[in-house]
Amino acid sequence: MRRGAETLFLGSYVNRIDAKGRLATPARFRRALDLEKGGAIYCIPSTDEPCLECGGSEYIETLMASIAALDPFSPERRSLERTVTAKITEVSLDKEGRVVLPQRLRAHASLGDEALFAGLGHSFQIWNPTEFDNVLVQEEKVSGQAKLSLRNPTPAGGAQ
């Protein structure tokens, strides 16, 4: 399904975590969630980075479909089902657009009094801002090379 830019999680934002553990979700991300069915945020501790993998219901549906496409008896599928599905946490937005992240999620991402939301298009991540800055330095090196292999996409329903 082709989605407009207004429904994508774009940009990066740093917000404070208050004494009660509440974290304001960026307005841009709230708008993207409002355009999805349900409007909930689902967070999963990353299996390979110190961050939280997050998105709306479409993100979770796509993730679960990707896992279901694996061989039903493979150890990889079983492992992903257990580590991803069992750790998904739905967090609700209050009327001010804040979420309360459970302590186990904050600990996984080493969140203190600030959190960085990093848009990934159809999903987003929540990071410790300092850790994200360190990771981004390395990612920029890789992305410079990756950019060279980009090609124009084929328009839907036709040739270029």
N, C-alpha and C positions, 0 to 999 in steps of 0.2 A: 504494500500500500504506500502510495506517495503522500508524504505529509508536508504541509507548508512550513516555512521557517518559524512561524509563530507557535507551532506545536513542538518545536525542538528545544532541548536544553542546551543553550549556548552561553558562552562566557564563563567567567570565574568571579566569585564573590566571597569575601571574608566577612563573617558575622560573629558576634560575641555569643558565648554561652553564659547564661545568667546563673546565679547561685542555685536556682531550682533545676538546673539542667535544661532549660528551654533554649531553643535555637531558632532564630527567625529564618524561614525559607525565603530565598530571593524572590521578589515579585515576578520576575521573568519566568522562574521555574513554576511558581504557583499558577500563572496564566497557562503555561503548557499543560500542567496537570488538570486544570479546570476544563480544558478542551478535550481531555480524555474521558472515557467513561469511568466513573467512580471517584476520581480525584484523589485517591490515596497515594501515599508514598510507601514503597517497600524497600527495605534495606537488608543487605546481605554482607557479612564480613568477607572481604576479598580473600580468596584462597591463596593468592600469591603476592599481595601488597598490603601495607599497613593502612588500608582505607576501607570505606564502605562503598559497595556497589549499590546504586539506588535507581529507582525509576517508578513509573506508574504501572497500572495494570497491564498495559500493552507490553512493557518491558518484561514483566514476569511471564506473560503468556508466550512471548517469543522465546524466552530462556527455557521454559518448560517444554516447548515444542522442540527446541534444539536437543535437549536431553532425551526426549522421547524418541527422537530419530536415531539414536544410537542403538546398537544391537541390544535387545532386551536382557540378554544374559551376560553381557560384558561387564567385567569388573569396573571399567571406566564409568559406565552408566550408573551402576549401583553406587559407586563412590560419589559421583556428582549428585545423584538423587539424595543421598544421605547428607552430604556436607552442605549442599545448597538449600534443598527444600526444608530441612530441619532447622536451618539457621535464619530463614527469611523472617523478618520482623516487620509487621505493618505498623507504621506510625501515623497518627492522626494529626491533622492541622487544627489548631484552635482558631478562634475568630480573628486573631491578630496574625495568623499565618505562621505560628510557631509550632515546632514539634519538640517532644521530649524524647531524647535518645536514651534508651536504657544504658546503664553503666557498662554492661558487657560490650556494647557497641562502641561507646566512647573509649573504653580501654583498648579495644582492638585497633582503633585508629589513633591512639595516643592523643586524644583531644583534651585540651586544658580549658582555657577560657575563650578560645577562638576556634572556628572551623572554616575551612575553605570548601566551597561548592565548586566543582569543576564540571562544566557541561561537556557531554560526549555525544550530543545529538539526540539519540533516542533514549539515552540514560544519562546519569551523572554520578559523580563520586564525591564523597565527603572525606577530606584530608585534614591532617594537622598542617597549617599553612607553611611552616618551616620545612617539613618533610616534603610537601608538594613542590616547593621551590627547588629543593635538591633534585628531586626526580625530574622536574621539568628541564633542568639543564641538560641532563642525559637524553631526554626525549627529543629535545631540539636538534641534537646532533643526528639522531636516527631519522627524524622527520625531514631534515634537509635532503637526505639521500632518497627517502621514500617519495618525496614530491616529484622527483625526476621520472618516476615510473607511472605517474597519474596519466590517464587517458580520458578523453571526453566520453561521457556515458552515451549509450545508444538510446535515442528517444523511444518512449513506450509505443509499441505497435508499429514500428517502422525502422527502416535503415537510415543511416546518417546522410 
